[in-house]
């Protein structure tokens, strides 16, 4: 599902920066202009919006809250969207 969304954004001319835990799965998006990064932190540096689509709680926590997670560099003014099956993160996410 994430690849389909990224593909539509690329088709619309949006600059798409991606991170995938399995880098080889990003190959089709790279072929259409996406830029692949080694960590969520690197992919999310200085962006206005982040869209995350992962499979479960563990993956979501890694992408958002891990040592190289997106929230470690995301400005508070950024828009962050997640689409995953996960328990509530209520109370653990806040601007620093």
N, C-alpha and C positions, 0 to 999 in steps of 0.2 A: 504494500500500500504506500509506503514512503517513497519508493522509487517512482511510482506512478505520479504522485504529487510533485516530486522534484522534476520529473520529466515535463509536466505541464508548465511549471514555472520557467524551466529552461526554454520551452517553446514560445513562451510569452516574452522572452528576452531578459528575464531576471537573472542577476548574478547569483549563482547557487554555489555555496561552499558546503562540502559534505564531509562527514566522518562516518565510517562504517566499521564495526568491530571485525568484520570479515571484508577486508579491503577489496578482494577480487570481485565481490558482489557490486562494487561501485563502477566497474568497468563500462557498462553501457551508458551510465550518466556522464562519465568522463568523456566518452566519445561524442557526447552532445554538448560539451562545454562546461560541465561542473568541475570544480576544483576540489581535489581530495586532500584532506589533512589527517595527520597522524593521531590527533586527540580532539575531543570536543572543545577543549580550551582553545586550541589553535584555530579550529574552524569558526569559533564564535567571537574571536577577538575583534572588537570594534564593529559589530553588526547592529542593525536596528531591530531585527526580528530573528527568532529561532523557532524552528519547527522540529520536534523530536517525535519519532515513531519507533518504539522499541517493543519487545515482546512481553516484558514482565517487570516486577518491582526491582529486582536486582539490577537489571540492565538500565532501568530508569535512574536509579540512585547513582549508578556508575557514571552515566552520561551527564547528569545534572550536578551531583554532589561529590563525585570522586575527586581525587587529588588533581586530576587533569580535567575536571568537569567544567561544563559550560558556565555554571554560576560563579566560578572562580575569576572570570574576566568579564562577565556580562554587565554592562552599565544598568543601573536601576531603571533608566528610561526605556530600555529595550522591551519588546514584546516577546514573551516566551509562551509557546503553545506545545502541549504534549498530547499525544494520542497513543495510549497504551492501557493495558490492564494492570492496575496498581492500587495499592492501599493508599489512603489519603496521606499527603505530605504536610498536612496542616501544621503550622507552627514551626517548621524546620527551615523554611525558605524565607529569607528576608534580605533586604538590601543592606550591605555593610557600609 
